[in-house]
Amino acid sequence: MSRKVELLAPAGSPEGVRAAVQSGAGAVYMGYGTFNARRNAQGFSQQEMAQAIAYCRARGVKTNITLNILTADRELDAAIEDAKFLYEAGADALIVQDLGLARSLHAHAPDLALHASTQLTVHTLDGARMAREIGFSRVVLSRECTREQVRLIAAEAGIETEVFVHGALCMCYSGQCYLSAVIGRRSGNRGLCAQPCRLPYSGGHPLSLKDLALADHVAELADLGVSSLKIEGRMKRPEYTAIVTAIYADLLRERRAPTPQERETLRRVFSRDGFTDGYFTEKLGDAMFGTKTEIPLHEVQALYDEAAHRFAPGKEAPRVPIALSLMADETGLSLNAWDGETDGVTAMDVAPVERAIHRPATEESVQRSLVKTGGTPFFVNETHITLADGLMIPAARLNALRRNVLDRLLAQRSAPPVRRWRDAVAQDDPPQTAARGYRGVTASVRTRAQAEALRELGLETIYVPPAVAAQTGLPVILPRVFSDREQPALEALLREAKEHGTQTALVGNIGHIALARRLGLHVRGDLGLNAYNSRTLCALAELGVQRQTLSFEARLAQIRDMQGPIETEAIVYGYLPLMIFENCAIRRQHDGQCRCEDGVTYLTDRRGARFALLPELGCRNTLLNSRPLCVQQDFAPLGVQTVRLLFTIEPPAECARIAQAFLQGTPLTGAFTNGLYKRGVE
């Protein structure tokens, strides 16, 4: 029999908290303030959040609070203040994406559990182990993980694992999507994704996945050693939370698959042409795609009404077992209550107890009054009654005493723990040493021909894919996504590249840092690490990163703010990578036929903009922006050491022409974009 697994339910409002708890959740996750990834949710005031945490604590339910967006340097102090409030209010864990924020929080509150958000794109054993090294106690795995990946990480990473089991699926790996930011300034990494992937493109809705449902795999996930099963949906109504949570709570408790009626209920409350478990079962393809199924409200109103009744104010499910001990004699009554977790409480009734004339109190009659705990989260599973002979104890007197002791126990359980927050920590100070001096222009390419066209131009660095590095010995750029199954072949290429002279690796995931370190390569960070503030640069430096590519979602003023002990790089040219996904959209655009070698495939949006699709390792794809970024200005005053040209679909001669223009300061003309450097994101 596997150990107890947590069911983690969403709550976007105080009503959502009650809905989750009264429907069987073992933990609830909520967003607070402006630093969480569902900033458009109803949200909580400070008082409401404190009350929600207390409500959950009293009922034995964990609270995980999301502070899971990227934060700019000028926002970090406010984010830390939010974290301090949550810590002192008794939150059990914070869910964090930003490595700099995580580093500071760990210093301020070493005993606070930090969970690595799915926005950190952890999907390999190395990634999970690196999360543990950073200081996270749990990692929320990418939704794309297969059962074998989940099995491996849960068994060998030495860190708690959390897996999404129900709710919306993004086409892109979480944390690696910039589509909404680049086309509309609403950043998914900043909690305001506009979901442009749900819109129509050439071929229908090629980026809109069905909702996830792992209802058939709940018992299996428990057996794999997963710590927490997560339901997505903080933006949905509380009734949705209540309905879905109740079904998954039953499945987990009873270790079974859903009934036909439960499947239909899940579909009716929300789905996109049904559900998929394609990532977990490795059954990718057209069957995973769908758009929202519109169900008329009157068809589900009865479901919603039933669910709403369950979490209406004052409704309580008996969640917390307690023991009661009563002592009664002529001098009065004493009632103790304890829950096995706290010290317990005592209530006294010191009024004299009269002798009975006809019907003295018995243990049975007293017990009947004591076990009436309706309207509270408690149920009595043990009683101890010490009763002097011949007493008359009115039921009203016992009821009042019981209510008194249960109120005290509820207050005791609701109280936050006493914790010590360190107000002044070194991690909040500016870095002791900062990188200085501009070094020049770098480039990353996809083909050997592109690399050869650039080799004699005087670029500071040319990064090439592993297969090209194995032939040329040039610095290597790792694929942003690869699985544990694919890693041995990739490691073999990297060793071969090292034998040919490769000394440096450009990595885009925290798991890749560990791989590069093991192979003895100098580590530089790519855009996938989402470096958005100075403290993230400090955190990456502590992991061995020597140069870091800054987020292209940052404004120029933010780049100027970023000071760290490592060199920094800014991307100044290229078709920016907007998404990377597991499902091959190239194949879907060609009627299921693989056409990766037949030129560039494009998606066209409603306005006629064309987005190139690039084939990646493992039949994955990268979606490129429709126009290339081109920012020809002096970045040296901003404090960066290098600027990079990101070459993808350009012919070799075009790569050389553009590189020479940047090296010589010659203006380029064309259908370019300034990206987000001047506009920024919300």
Secondary structure, 3 states (H helix, E strand, C coil): CCCCCEEEEECCCHHHHHHHHHCCCCEEEEECCCCCCCCCCCCCCHHHHHHHHHHHHHCCCEEEEEECCCCCHHHHHHHHHHHHHHHHHCCCEEEECCHHHHHHHHHHCCCCEEEECHHHCCCCHHHHHHHHHHCCCEEECCCCCCHHHHHHHHHHCCCEEEEEEEECCCCCCCCCCCHHHHHHCCCHHHCCCCCHHHCCECCECCCCECEEECHHHHHHHHHHCCCEEEECCCCCCHHHHHHHHHHHHHHHHHCCCCCHHHHHHHHHHCCCCCEECHHHHCCCCHHHECCCCCCCHHHHHHHHHHHHHHCCCCCCCCCEEEEEEEEEECCEEEEEEECCCCCCEEEEECCCCCECCCCCCCHHHHHHHHCCCCCCCEEEEEEEEEECCCECCCHHHHHHHHHHHHHHHHHHHHCCCCCCCCCCCHHHCCCCCCCCCCCEEEEECCCHHHHHHHCCCCCCEEEECHHHHHHHCCCEECCCCCCCCCHHHHHHHHHHHHHCCCCEEEECCHHHHHHHHHCCCEEEECHHHCECCHHHHHHHHHCCEEEEEECCCCCHHHHHHCCCCCEEEEEEEECCEEEEECCCHHHHHCCCCCCCCCCCEEEECCCCCEEEEEEEHHHEEEEECCCCEECCCCCHHHCCCEEEEECCCCCHHHHHHHHHHHHHCCCCCCCCECCCCCCCCC
